[in-house]
């Protein structure tokens, strides 16, 4: 079975999403913070979203007896037009 690369991106809506790097249309997970949560996080929303996604992957791996190696791929956001999704990790 080939290794699937996953990436965390920030969608144009401001949501964070986990998706396969070869599928830009179907996020596996989406995280949306309310304005109140964003205010409390003080620009740490990416770090919190990443921690939430990582914890979820680890929990799923533990529950399923290990789901395999997870590799969150990082792209250079400067090469993408601003209207498109941006990889943030």
HTML snippet that shows the backbone in 3Dmol.js (N, CA, C, O; Angstrom):
<script src="https://3Dmol.org/build/3Dmol-min.js"></script>
<div id="view" style="width:600px;height:400px;position:relative"></div>
<script>
const pdb = `
ATOM      1  N   UNK A   1       0.847  -1.182   0.000  1.00  0.00           N
ATOM      2  CA  UNK A   1       0.000   0.000   0.000  1.00  0.00           C
ATOM      3  C   UNK A   1       0.889   1.242   0.000  1.00  0.00           C
ATOM      4  O   UNK A   1       1.743   1.376   0.877  1.00  0.00           O
ATOM      5  N   UNK A   2       0.713   2.152  -0.959  1.00  0.00           N
ATOM      6  CA  UNK A   2       1.559   3.350  -1.005  1.00  0.00           C
ATOM      7  C   UNK A   2       1.288   4.264   0.186  1.00  0.00           C
ATOM      8  O   UNK A   2       0.188   4.294   0.738  1.00  0.00           O
ATOM      9  N   UNK A   3       2.317   4.999   0.560  1.00  0.00           N
ATOM     10  CA  UNK A   3       2.199   5.944   1.666  1.00  0.00           C
ATOM     11  C   UNK A   3       1.366   7.138   1.227  1.00  0.00           C
ATOM     12  O   UNK A   3       1.602   7.712   0.164  1.00  0.00           O
ATOM     13  N   UNK A   4       0.400   7.505   2.042  1.00  0.00           N
ATOM     14  CA  UNK A   4      -0.395   8.703   1.776  1.00  0.00           C
ATOM     15  C   UNK A   4       0.219   9.867   2.525  1.00  0.00           C
ATOM     16  O   UNK A   4       0.494   9.769   3.721  1.00  0.00           O
ATOM     17  N   UNK A   5       0.433  10.961   1.828  1.00  0.00           N
ATOM     18  CA  UNK A   5       0.935  12.161   2.471  1.00  0.00           C
ATOM     19  C   UNK A   5      -0.253  13.042   2.821  1.00  0.00           C
ATOM     20  O   UNK A   5      -1.151  13.255   2.007  1.00  0.00           O
ATOM     21  N   UNK A   6      -0.240  13.546   4.036  1.00  0.00           N
ATOM     22  CA  UNK A   6      -1.302  14.419   4.507  1.00  0.00           C
ATOM     23  C   UNK A   6      -0.745  15.812   4.697  1.00  0.00           C
ATOM     24  O   UNK A   6       0.444  15.986   4.965  1.00  0.00           O
ATOM     25  N   UNK A   7      -1.610  16.804   4.558  1.00  0.00           N
ATOM     26  CA  UNK A   7      -1.190  18.179   4.769  1.00  0.00           C
ATOM     27  C   UNK A   7      -2.280  18.936   5.504  1.00  0.00           C
ATOM     28  O   UNK A   7      -3.468  18.649   5.358  1.00  0.00           O
ATOM     29  N   UNK A   8      -1.854  19.902   6.294  1.00  0.00           N
ATOM     30  CA  UNK A   8      -2.783  20.805   6.958  1.00  0.00           C
ATOM     31  C   UNK A   8      -2.777  22.092   6.157  1.00  0.00           C
ATOM     32  O   UNK A   8      -1.726  22.684   5.911  1.00  0.00           O
ATOM     33  N   UNK A   9      -3.967  22.516   5.752  1.00  0.00           N
ATOM     34  CA  UNK A   9      -4.083  23.732   4.945  1.00  0.00           C
ATOM     35  C   UNK A   9      -5.061  24.685   5.607  1.00  0.00           C
ATOM     36  O   UNK A   9      -5.941  24.274   6.364  1.00  0.00           O
ATOM     37  N   UNK A  10      -4.890  25.963   5.309  1.00  0.00           N
ATOM     38  CA  UNK A  10      -5.882  26.946   5.722  1.00  0.00           C
ATOM     39  C   UNK A  10      -6.717  27.265   4.496  1.00  0.00           C
ATOM     40  O   UNK A  10      -6.194  27.722   3.479  1.00  0.00           O
ATOM     41  N   UNK A  11      -8.002  27.026   4.594  1.00  0.00           N
ATOM     42  CA  UNK A  11      -8.923  27.256   3.491  1.00  0.00           C
ATOM     43  C   UNK A  11      -9.241  28.745   3.371  1.00  0.00           C
ATOM     44  O   UNK A  11      -9.047  29.492   4.330  1.00  0.00           O
ATOM     45  N   UNK A  12      -9.723  29.185   2.215  1.00  0.00           N
ATOM     46  CA  UNK A  12     -10.078  30.597   2.046  1.00  0.00           C
ATOM     47  C   UNK A  12     -11.094  31.086   3.078  1.00  0.00           C
ATOM     48  O   UNK A  12     -11.172  32.285   3.343  1.00  0.00           O
ATOM     49  N   UNK A  13     -11.867  30.176   3.660  1.00  0.00           N
ATOM     50  CA  UNK A  13     -12.861  30.526   4.679  1.00  0.00           C
ATOM     51  C   UNK A  13     -12.229  30.789   6.042  1.00  0.00           C
ATOM     52  O   UNK A  13     -12.905  31.252   6.961  1.00  0.00           O
ATOM     53  N   UNK A  14     -10.926  30.492   6.179  1.00  0.00           N
ATOM     54  CA  UNK A  14     -10.252  30.634   7.464  1.00  0.00           C
ATOM     55  C   UNK A  14     -10.203  29.341   8.248  1.00  0.00           C
ATOM     56  O   UNK A  14      -9.494  29.253   9.251  1.00  0.00           O
ATOM     57  N   UNK A  15     -10.948  28.329   7.807  1.00  0.00           N
ATOM     58  CA  UNK A  15     -10.919  27.030   8.463  1.00  0.00           C
ATOM     59  C   UNK A  15      -9.576  26.352   8.199  1.00  0.00           C
ATOM     60  O   UNK A  15      -8.908  26.631   7.203  1.00  0.00           O
ATOM     61  N   UNK A  16      -9.200  25.468   9.098  1.00  0.00           N
ATOM     62  CA  UNK A  16      -8.035  24.619   8.885  1.00  0.00           C
ATOM     63  C   UNK A  16      -8.552  23.249   8.480  1.00  0.00           C
ATOM     64  O   UNK A  16      -9.583  22.800   8.980  1.00  0.00           O
ATOM     65  N   UNK A  17      -7.839  22.579   7.570  1.00  0.00           N
ATOM     66  CA  UNK A  17      -8.286  21.275   7.096  1.00  0.00           C
ATOM     67  C   UNK A  17      -7.109  20.325   6.970  1.00  0.00           C
ATOM     68  O   UNK A  17      -5.993  20.729   6.645  1.00  0.00           O
ATOM     69  N   UNK A  18      -7.378  19.064   7.232  1.00  0.00           N
ATOM     70  CA  UNK A  18      -6.425  17.990   6.977  1.00  0.00           C
ATOM     71  C   UNK A  18      -6.900  17.301   5.716  1.00  0.00           C
ATOM     72  O   UNK A  18      -8.070  16.934   5.606  1.00  0.00           O
ATOM     73  N   UNK A  19      -6.000  17.125   4.765  1.00  0.00           N
ATOM     74  CA  UNK A  19      -6.375  16.470   3.515  1.00  0.00           C
ATOM     75  C   UNK A  19      -5.189  15.692   2.971  1.00  0.00           C
ATOM     76  O   UNK A  19      -4.044  15.901   3.372  1.00  0.00           O
ATOM     77  N   UNK A  20      -5.490  14.798   2.055  1.00  0.00           N
ATOM     78  CA  UNK A  20      -4.426  14.094   1.332  1.00  0.00           C
ATOM     79  C   UNK A  20      -3.802  15.104   0.373  1.00  0.00           C
ATOM     80  O   UNK A  20      -4.506  15.915  -0.229  1.00  0.00           O
ATOM     81  N   UNK A  21      -2.493  15.050   0.237  1.00  0.00           N
ATOM     82  CA  UNK A  21      -1.815  16.046  -0.595  1.00  0.00           C
ATOM     83  C   UNK A  21      -2.201  15.940  -2.062  1.00  0.00           C
ATOM     84  O   UNK A  21      -2.039  16.903  -2.812  1.00  0.00           O
ATOM     85  N   UNK A  22      -2.711  14.783  -2.488  1.00  0.00           N
ATOM     86  CA  UNK A  22      -3.102  14.617  -3.888  1.00  0.00           C
ATOM     87  C   UNK A  22      -4.606  14.838  -4.118  1.00  0.00           C
ATOM     88  O   UNK A  22      -5.109  14.548  -5.204  1.00  0.00           O
ATOM     89  N   UNK A  23      -5.321  15.345  -3.113  1.00  0.00           N
ATOM     90  CA  UNK A  23      -6.763  15.579  -3.243  1.00  0.00           C
ATOM     91  C   UNK A  23      -7.130  16.905  -2.586  1.00  0.00           C
ATOM     92  O   UNK A  23      -7.377  16.958  -1.381  1.00  0.00           O
ATOM     93  N   UNK A  24      -7.164  17.968  -3.375  1.00  0.00           N
ATOM     94  CA  UNK A  24      -7.447  19.301  -2.846  1.00  0.00           C
ATOM     95  C   UNK A  24      -8.935  19.539  -2.594  1.00  0.00           C
ATOM     96  O   UNK A  24      -9.298  20.545  -1.985  1.00  0.00           O
ATOM     97  N   UNK A  25      -9.792  18.642  -3.045  1.00  0.00           N
ATOM     98  CA  UNK A  25     -11.231  18.884  -2.978  1.00  0.00           C
ATOM     99  C   UNK A  25     -11.942  18.242  -1.797  1.00  0.00           C
ATOM    100  O   UNK A  25     -13.067  18.626  -1.480  1.00  0.00           O
ATOM    101  N   UNK A  26     -11.313  17.274  -1.139  1.00  0.00           N
ATOM    102  CA  UNK A  26     -12.013  16.522  -0.103  1.00  0.00           C
ATOM    103  C   UNK A  26     -11.232  16.506   1.201  1.00  0.00           C
ATOM    104  O   UNK A  26     -10.423  15.603   1.412  1.00  0.00           O
ATOM    105  N   UNK A  27     -11.447  17.475   2.080  1.00  0.00           N
ATOM    106  CA  UNK A  27     -10.765  17.445   3.375  1.00  0.00           C
ATOM    107  C   UNK A  27     -11.220  16.246   4.201  1.00  0.00           C
ATOM    108  O   UNK A  27     -12.390  15.865   4.174  1.00  0.00           O
ATOM    109  N   UNK A  28     -10.286  15.663   4.929  1.00  0.00           N
ATOM    110  CA  UNK A  28     -10.612  14.570   5.843  1.00  0.00           C
ATOM    111  C   UNK A  28     -11.197  15.121   7.135  1.00  0.00           C
ATOM    112  O   UNK A  28     -12.083  14.517   7.739  1.00  0.00           O
ATOM    113  N   UNK A  29     -10.687  16.279   7.551  1.00  0.00           N
ATOM    114  CA  UNK A  29     -11.112  16.934   8.788  1.00  0.00           C
ATOM    115  C   UNK A  29     -11.090  18.435   8.551  1.00  0.00           C
ATOM    116  O   UNK A  29     -10.208  18.943   7.858  1.00  0.00           O
ATOM    117  N   UNK A  30     -12.058  19.149   9.125  1.00  0.00           N
ATOM    118  CA  UNK A  30     -12.065  20.616   9.106  1.00  0.00           C
ATOM    119  C   UNK A  30     -12.177  21.119  10.537  1.00  0.00           C
ATOM    120  O   UNK A  30     -12.892  20.543  11.356  1.00  0.00           O
ATOM    121  N   UNK A  31     -11.460  22.206  10.828  1.00  0.00           N
ATOM    122  CA  UNK A  31     -11.547  22.846  12.135  1.00  0.00           C
ATOM    123  C   UNK A  31     -11.862  24.316  11.908  1.00  0.00           C
ATOM    124  O   UNK A  31     -11.167  25.007  11.163  1.00  0.00           O
ATOM    125  N   UNK A  32     -12.922  24.782  12.565  1.00  0.00           N
ATOM    126  CA  UNK A  32     -13.314  26.187  12.471  1.00  0.00           C
ATOM    127  C   UNK A  32     -13.409  26.739  13.888  1.00  0.00           C
ATOM    128  O   UNK A  32     -14.133  26.203  14.727  1.00  0.00           O
ATOM    129  N   UNK A  33     -12.677  27.804  14.142  1.00  0.00           N
ATOM    130  CA  UNK A  33     -12.709  28.452  15.446  1.00  0.00           C
ATOM    131  C   UNK A  33     -13.683  29.623  15.401  1.00  0.00           C
ATOM    132  O   UNK A  33     -13.711  30.375  14.427  1.00  0.00           O
ATOM    133  N   UNK A  34     -14.471  29.775  16.443  1.00  0.00           N
ATOM    134  CA  UNK A  34     -15.347  30.942  16.557  1.00  0.00           C
ATOM    135  C   UNK A  34     -14.478  32.179  16.768  1.00  0.00           C
ATOM    136  O   UNK A  34     -13.297  32.063  17.099  1.00  0.00           O
ATOM    137  N   UNK A  35     -15.051  33.342  16.581  1.00  0.00           N
ATOM    138  CA  UNK A  35     -14.296  34.573  16.804  1.00  0.00           C
ATOM    139  C   UNK A  35     -13.836  34.659  18.251  1.00  0.00           C
ATOM    140  O   UNK A  35     -12.722  35.106  18.524  1.00  0.00           O
ATOM    141  N   UNK A  36     -14.686  34.235  19.178  1.00  0.00           N
ATOM    142  CA  UNK A  36     -14.314  34.246  20.595  1.00  0.00           C
ATOM    143  C   UNK A  36     -13.096  33.355  20.847  1.00  0.00           C
ATOM    144  O   UNK A  36     -12.190  33.733  21.589  1.00  0.00           O
ATOM    145  N   UNK A  37     -13.077  32.167  20.225  1.00  0.00           N
ATOM    146  CA  UNK A  37     -11.932  31.269  20.382  1.00  0.00           C
ATOM    147  C   UNK A  37     -10.677  31.879  19.763  1.00  0.00           C
ATOM    148  O   UNK A  37      -9.595  31.794  20.345  1.00  0.00           O
ATOM    149  N   UNK A  38     -10.814  32.496  18.579  1.00  0.00           N
ATOM    150  CA  UNK A  38      -9.665  33.146  17.936  1.00  0.00           C
ATOM    151  C   UNK A  38      -9.093  34.241  18.828  1.00  0.00           C
ATOM    152  O   UNK A  38      -7.876  34.384  18.948  1.00  0.00           O
ATOM    153  N   UNK A  39      -9.979  35.013  19.452  1.00  0.00           N
ATOM    154  CA  UNK A  39      -9.522  36.076  20.353  1.00  0.00           C
ATOM    155  C   UNK A  39      -8.749  35.493  21.533  1.00  0.00           C
ATOM    156  O   UNK A  39      -7.721  36.040  21.933  1.00  0.00           O
ATOM    157  N   UNK A  40      -9.236  34.394  22.090  1.00  0.00           N
ATOM    158  CA  UNK A  40      -8.554  33.759  23.221  1.00  0.00           C
ATOM    159  C   UNK A  40      -7.223  33.141  22.805  1.00  0.00           C
ATOM    160  O   UNK A  40      -6.270  33.135  23.584  1.00  0.00           O
ATOM    161  N   UNK A  41      -7.153  32.620  21.576  1.00  0.00           N
ATOM    162  CA  UNK A  41      -5.935  31.954  21.107  1.00  0.00           C
ATOM    163  C   UNK A  41      -4.834  32.935  20.723  1.00  0.00           C
ATOM    164  O   UNK A  41      -3.668  32.547  20.655  1.00  0.00           O
ATOM    165  N   UNK A  42      -5.171  34.182  20.473  1.00  0.00           N
ATOM    166  CA  UNK A  42      -4.197  35.231  20.165  1.00  0.00           C
ATOM    167  C   UNK A  42      -3.186  34.803  19.098  1.00  0.00           C
ATOM    168  O   UNK A  42      -1.986  34.738  19.366  1.00  0.00           O
ATOM    169  N   UNK A  43      -3.668  34.515  17.902  1.00  0.00           N
ATOM    170  CA  UNK A  43      -2.832  34.128  16.761  1.00  0.00           C
ATOM    171  C   UNK A  43      -2.144  32.782  16.929  1.00  0.00           C
ATOM    172  O   UNK A  43      -1.184  32.496  16.214  1.00  0.00           O
ATOM    173  N   UNK A  44      -2.600  31.959  17.842  1.00  0.00           N
ATOM    174  CA  UNK A  44      -2.062  30.610  18.000  1.00  0.00           C
ATOM    175  C   UNK A  44      -3.022  29.569  17.441  1.00  0.00           C
ATOM    176  O   UNK A  44      -2.909  28.387  17.764  1.00  0.00           O
ATOM    177  N   UNK A  45      -3.973  29.999  16.598  1.00  0.00           N
ATOM    178  CA  UNK A  45      -4.970  29.071  16.086  1.00  0.00           C
ATOM    179  C   UNK A  45      -4.359  27.965  15.235  1.00  0.00           C
ATOM    180  O   UNK A  45      -4.835  26.831  15.290  1.00  0.00           O
ATOM    181  N   UNK A  46      -3.327  28.251  14.454  1.00  0.00           N
ATOM    182  CA  UNK A  46      -2.663  27.216  13.666  1.00  0.00           C
ATOM    183  C   UNK A  46      -2.041  26.166  14.576  1.00  0.00           C
ATOM    184  O   UNK A  46      -2.202  24.969  14.339  1.00  0.00           O
ATOM    185  N   UNK A  47      -1.337  26.597  15.606  1.00  0.00           N
ATOM    186  CA  UNK A  47      -0.697  25.651  16.523  1.00  0.00           C
ATOM    187  C   UNK A  47      -1.736  24.776  17.212  1.00  0.00           C
ATOM    188  O   UNK A  47      -1.517  23.577  17.389  1.00  0.00           O
ATOM    189  N   UNK A  48      -2.858  25.362  17.600  1.00  0.00           N
ATOM    190  CA  UNK A  48      -3.914  24.595  18.264  1.00  0.00           C
ATOM    191  C   UNK A  48      -4.566  23.624  17.279  1.00  0.00           C
ATOM    192  O   UNK A  48      -4.819  22.472  17.630  1.00  0.00           O
ATOM    193  N   UNK A  49      -4.840  24.070  16.060  1.00  0.00           N
ATOM    194  CA  UNK A  49      -5.425  23.186  15.047  1.00  0.00           C
ATOM    195  C   UNK A  49      -4.491  22.018  14.759  1.00  0.00           C
ATOM    196  O   UNK A  49      -4.935  20.874  14.656  1.00  0.00           O
ATOM    197  N   UNK A  50      -3.203  22.301  14.628  1.00  0.00           N
ATOM    198  CA  UNK A  50      -2.222  21.241  14.380  1.00  0.00           C
ATOM    199  C   UNK A  50      -2.207  20.246  15.539  1.00  0.00           C
ATOM    200  O   UNK A  50      -2.186  19.036  15.314  1.00  0.00           O
ATOM    201  N   UNK A  51      -2.220  20.744  16.770  1.00  0.00           N
ATOM    202  CA  UNK A  51      -2.219  19.863  17.939  1.00  0.00           C
ATOM    203  C   UNK A  51      -3.491  19.015  17.980  1.00  0.00           C
ATOM    204  O   UNK A  51      -3.440  17.833  18.321  1.00  0.00           O
ATOM    205  N   UNK A  52      -4.626  19.616  17.633  1.00  0.00           N
ATOM    206  CA  UNK A  52      -5.892  18.880  17.625  1.00  0.00           C
ATOM    207  C   UNK A  52      -5.866  17.766  16.577  1.00  0.00           C
ATOM    208  O   UNK A  52      -6.287  16.642  16.851  1.00  0.00           O
ATOM    209  N   UNK A  53      -5.377  18.075  15.391  1.00  0.00           N
ATOM    210  CA  UNK A  53      -5.323  17.079  14.322  1.00  0.00           C
ATOM    211  C   UNK A  53      -4.338  15.975  14.674  1.00  0.00           C
ATOM    212  O   UNK A  53      -4.635  14.796  14.479  1.00  0.00           O
ATOM    213  N   UNK A  54      -3.170  16.341  15.190  1.00  0.00           N
ATOM    214  CA  UNK A  54      -2.170  15.347  15.578  1.00  0.00           C
ATOM    215  C   UNK A  54      -2.717  14.424  16.658  1.00  0.00           C
ATOM    216  O   UNK A  54      -2.536  13.208  16.586  1.00  0.00           O
ATOM    217  N   UNK A  55      -3.385  14.993  17.657  1.00  0.00           N
ATOM    218  CA  UNK A  55      -3.971  14.177  18.729  1.00  0.00           C
ATOM    219  C   UNK A  55      -5.026  13.223  18.171  1.00  0.00           C
ATOM    220  O   UNK A  55      -5.110  12.071  18.598  1.00  0.00           O
ATOM    221  N   UNK A  56      -5.817  13.691  17.234  1.00  0.00           N
ATOM    222  CA  UNK A  56      -6.830  12.832  16.623  1.00  0.00           C
ATOM    223  C   UNK A  56      -6.221  11.681  15.850  1.00  0.00           C
ATOM    224  O   UNK A  56      -6.706  10.553  15.932  1.00  0.00           O
ATOM    225  N   UNK A  57      -5.156  11.954  15.094  1.00  0.00           N
ATOM    226  CA  UNK A  57      -4.475  10.902  14.336  1.00  0.00           C
ATOM    227  C   UNK A  57      -3.868   9.881  15.288  1.00  0.00           C
ATOM    228  O   UNK A  57      -3.975   8.675  15.066  1.00  0.00           O
ATOM    229  N   UNK A  58      -3.228  10.370  16.351  1.00  0.00           N
ATOM    230  CA  UNK A  58      -2.624   9.461  17.326  1.00  0.00           C
ATOM    231  C   UNK A  58      -3.686   8.623  18.026  1.00  0.00           C
ATOM    232  O   UNK A  58      -3.483   7.429  18.245  1.00  0.00           O
ATOM    233  N   UNK A  59      -4.814   9.230  18.380  1.00  0.00           N
ATOM    234  CA  UNK A  59      -5.894   8.488  19.036  1.00  0.00           C
ATOM    235  C   UNK A  59      -6.469   7.427  18.100  1.00  0.00           C
ATOM    236  O   UNK A  59      -6.751   6.308  18.529  1.00  0.00           O
ATOM    237  N   UNK A  60      -6.641   7.769  16.838  1.00  0.00           N
ATOM    238  CA  UNK A  60      -7.152   6.798  15.870  1.00  0.00           C
ATOM    239  C   UNK A  60      -6.163   5.654  15.689  1.00  0.00           C
ATOM    240  O   UNK A  60      -6.564   4.495  15.575  1.00  0.00           O
ATOM    241  N   UNK A  61      -4.878   5.974  15.662  1.00  0.00           N
ATOM    242  CA  UNK A  61      -3.857   4.937  15.535  1.00  0.00           C
ATOM    243  C   UNK A  61      -3.856   4.001  16.722  1.00  0.00           C
ATOM    244  O   UNK A  61      -3.709   2.790  16.559  1.00  0.00           O
ATOM    245  N   UNK A  62      -4.020   4.546  17.917  1.00  0.00           N
ATOM    246  CA  UNK A  62      -4.069   3.732  19.129  1.00  0.00           C
ATOM    247  C   UNK A  62      -5.311   2.846  19.125  1.00  0.00           C
ATOM    248  O   UNK A  62      -5.231   1.664  19.456  1.00  0.00           O
ATOM    249  N   UNK A  63      -6.445   3.405  18.758  1.00  0.00           N
ATOM    250  CA  UNK A  63      -7.702   2.653  18.750  1.00  0.00           C
ATOM    251  C   UNK A  63      -7.694   1.546  17.706  1.00  0.00           C
ATOM    252  O   UNK A  63      -8.312   0.501  17.905  1.00  0.00           O
ATOM    253  N   UNK A  64      -6.999   1.766  16.595  1.00  0.00           N
ATOM    254  CA  UNK A  64      -6.974   0.797  15.502  1.00  0.00           C
ATOM    255  C   UNK A  64      -5.715  -0.050  15.492  1.00  0.00           C
ATOM    256  O   UNK A  64      -5.477  -0.789  14.537  1.00  0.00           O
ATOM    257  N   UNK A  65      -4.911   0.042  16.529  1.00  0.00           N
ATOM    258  CA  UNK A  65      -3.693  -0.750  16.577  1.00  0.00           C
ATOM    259  C   UNK A  65      -2.626  -0.256  15.627  1.00  0.00           C
ATOM    260  O   UNK A  65      -1.815  -1.052  15.152  1.00  0.00           O
ATOM    261  N   UNK A  66      -2.601   1.014  15.339  1.00  0.00           N
ATOM    262  CA  UNK A  66      -1.630   1.714  14.496  1.00  0.00           C
ATOM    263  C   UNK A  66      -2.122   1.794  13.063  1.00  0.00           C
ATOM    264  O   UNK A  66      -2.327   0.774  12.405  1.00  0.00           O
ATOM    265  N   UNK A  67      -2.308   3.001  12.594  1.00  0.00           N
ATOM    266  CA  UNK A  67      -2.796   3.230  11.234  1.00  0.00           C
ATOM    267  C   UNK A  67      -1.667   3.494  10.255  1.00  0.00           C
ATOM    268  O   UNK A  67      -1.921   3.814   9.094  1.00  0.00           O
ATOM    269  N   UNK A  68      -0.446   3.367  10.693  1.00  0.00           N
ATOM    270  CA  UNK A  68       0.684   3.604   9.816  1.00  0.00           C
ATOM    271  C   UNK A  68       1.332   4.940  10.097  1.00  0.00           C
ATOM    272  O   UNK A  68       0.881   5.708  10.947  1.00  0.00           O
ATOM    273  N   UNK A  69       2.388   5.196   9.373  1.00  0.00           N
ATOM    274  CA  UNK A  69       3.145   6.431   9.568  1.00  0.00           C
ATOM    275  C   UNK A  69       2.406   7.604   8.955  1.00  0.00           C
ATOM    276  O   UNK A  69       1.906   7.512   7.834  1.00  0.00           O
ATOM    277  N   UNK A  70       2.336   8.688   9.674  1.00  0.00           N
ATOM    278  CA  UNK A  70       1.678   9.901   9.188  1.00  0.00           C
ATOM    279  C   UNK A  70       2.744  10.925   8.866  1.00  0.00           C
ATOM    280  O   UNK A  70       3.614  11.206   9.691  1.00  0.00           O
ATOM    281  N   UNK A  71       2.679  11.486   7.665  1.00  0.00           N
ATOM    282  CA  UNK A  71       3.629  12.510   7.251  1.00  0.00           C
ATOM    283  C   UNK A  71       2.841  13.723   6.798  1.00  0.00           C
ATOM    284  O   UNK A  71       2.165  13.680   5.770  1.00  0.00           O
ATOM    285  N   UNK A  72       2.924  14.807   7.560  1.00  0.00           N
ATOM    286  CA  UNK A  72       2.248  16.039   7.179  1.00  0.00           C
ATOM    287  C   UNK A  72       3.191  16.843   6.300  1.00  0.00           C
ATOM    288  O   UNK A  72       4.214  17.349   6.761  1.00  0.00           O
ATOM    289  N   UNK A  73       2.830  16.952   5.022  1.00  0.00           N
ATOM    290  CA  UNK A  73       3.684  17.590   4.024  1.00  0.00           C
ATOM    291  C   UNK A  73       3.534  19.103   4.082  1.00  0.00           C
ATOM    292  O   UNK A  73       2.449  19.616   4.358  1.00  0.00           O
ATOM    293  N   UNK A  74       4.626  19.816   3.820  1.00  0.00           N
ATOM    294  CA  UNK A  74       4.584  21.277   3.827  1.00  0.00           C
ATOM    295  C   UNK A  74       4.916  21.793   2.432  1.00  0.00           C
ATOM    296  O   UNK A  74       5.888  21.356   1.817  1.00  0.00           O
ATOM    297  N   UNK A  75       4.103  22.725   1.934  1.00  0.00           N
ATOM    298  CA  UNK A  75       4.347  23.372   0.649  1.00  0.00           C
ATOM    299  C   UNK A  75       4.768  24.808   0.887  1.00  0.00           C
ATOM    300  O   UNK A  75       4.538  25.362   1.962  1.00  0.00           O
ATOM    301  N   UNK A  76       5.382  25.405  -0.114  1.00  0.00           N
ATOM    302  CA  UNK A  76       5.746  26.816  -0.044  1.00  0.00           C
ATOM    303  C   UNK A  76       4.518  27.642  -0.406  1.00  0.00           C
ATOM    304  O   UNK A  76       4.140  27.714  -1.575  1.00  0.00           O
ATOM    305  N   UNK A  77       3.898  28.261   0.584  1.00  0.00           N
ATOM    306  CA  UNK A  77       2.661  29.016   0.361  1.00  0.00           C
ATOM    307  C   UNK A  77       2.867  30.192  -0.582  1.00  0.00           C
ATOM    308  O   UNK A  77       1.899  30.676  -1.168  1.00  0.00           O
ATOM    309  N   UNK A  78       4.102  30.669  -0.749  1.00  0.00           N
ATOM    310  CA  UNK A  78       4.363  31.806  -1.627  1.00  0.00           C
ATOM    311  C   UNK A  78       4.139  31.470  -3.095  1.00  0.00           C
ATOM    312  O   UNK A  78       3.962  32.381  -3.904  1.00  0.00           O
ATOM    313  N   UNK A  79       4.142  30.192  -3.465  1.00  0.00           N
ATOM    314  CA  UNK A  79       3.970  29.816  -4.864  1.00  0.00           C
ATOM    315  C   UNK A  79       2.509  29.658  -5.241  1.00  0.00           C
ATOM    316  O   UNK A  79       2.197  29.445  -6.413  1.00  0.00           O
ATOM    317  N   UNK A  80       1.615  29.757  -4.281  1.00  0.00           N
ATOM    318  CA  UNK A  80       0.194  29.568  -4.548  1.00  0.00           C
ATOM    319  C   UNK A  80      -0.509  30.918  -4.603  1.00  0.00           C
ATOM    320  O   UNK A  80      -0.238  31.790  -3.778  1.00  0.00           O
ATOM    321  N   UNK A  81      -1.407  31.100  -5.563  1.00  0.00           N
ATOM    322  CA  UNK A  81      -2.179  32.341  -5.595  1.00  0.00           C
ATOM    323  C   UNK A  81      -2.980  32.487  -4.303  1.00  0.00           C
ATOM    324  O   UNK A  81      -3.409  31.477  -3.745  1.00  0.00           O
ATOM    325  N   UNK A  82      -3.195  33.703  -3.809  1.00  0.00           N
ATOM    326  CA  UNK A  82      -3.869  33.896  -2.527  1.00  0.00           C
ATOM    327  C   UNK A  82      -5.304  33.400  -2.495  1.00  0.00           C
ATOM    328  O   UNK A  82      -5.830  33.160  -1.408  1.00  0.00           O
ATOM    329  N   UNK A  83      -5.961  33.236  -3.637  1.00  0.00           N
ATOM    330  CA  UNK A  83      -7.350  32.785  -3.650  1.00  0.00           C
ATOM    331  C   UNK A  83      -7.472  31.284  -3.393  1.00  0.00           C
ATOM    332  O   UNK A  83      -8.569  30.796  -3.122  1.00  0.00           O
ATOM    333  N   UNK A  84      -6.363  30.546  -3.473  1.00  0.00           N
ATOM    334  CA  UNK A  84      -6.407  29.104  -3.291  1.00  0.00           C
ATOM    335  C   UNK A  84      -6.084  28.738  -1.857  1.00  0.00           C
ATOM    336  O   UNK A  84      -5.628  29.565  -1.068  1.00  0.00           O
ATOM    337  N   UNK A  85      -6.334  27.472  -1.538  1.00  0.00           N
ATOM    338  CA  UNK A  85      -5.988  26.962  -0.220  1.00  0.00           C
ATOM    339  C   UNK A  85      -4.496  27.113  -0.002  1.00  0.00           C
ATOM    340  O   UNK A  85      -3.710  26.994  -0.941  1.00  0.00           O
ATOM    341  N   UNK A  86      -4.110  27.372   1.223  1.00  0.00           N
ATOM    342  CA  UNK A  86      -2.696  27.508   1.535  1.00  0.00           C
ATOM    343  C   UNK A  86      -2.292  26.439   2.524  1.00  0.00           C
ATOM    344  O   UNK A  86      -2.941  26.260   3.555  1.00  0.00           O
ATOM    345  N   UNK A  87      -1.219  25.726   2.213  1.00  0.00           N
ATOM    346  CA  UNK A  87      -0.689  24.742   3.131  1.00  0.00           C
ATOM    347  C   UNK A  87       0.011  25.479   4.247  1.00  0.00           C
ATOM    348  O   UNK A  87       0.873  26.322   4.002  1.00  0.00           O
ATOM    349  N   UNK A  88      -0.359  25.161   5.475  1.00  0.00           N
ATOM    350  CA  UNK A  88       0.240  25.836   6.610  1.00  0.00           C
ATOM    351  C   UNK A  88       1.150  24.914   7.398  1.00  0.00           C
ATOM    352  O   UNK A  88       1.901  25.371   8.260  1.00  0.00           O
ATOM    353  N   UNK A  89       1.090  23.622   7.111  1.00  0.00           N
ATOM    354  CA  UNK A  89       2.046  22.686   7.688  1.00  0.00           C
ATOM    355  C   UNK A  89       2.062  21.445   6.854  1.00  0.00           C
ATOM    356  O   UNK A  89       2.802  20.509   7.155  1.00  0.00           O
TER     357      UNK A  89
END
`;
const viewer = $3Dmol.createViewer("view");
viewer.addModel(pdb, "pdb");
viewer.setStyle({}, {cartoon: {color: "spectrum"}});
viewer.zoomTo();
viewer.render();
</script>
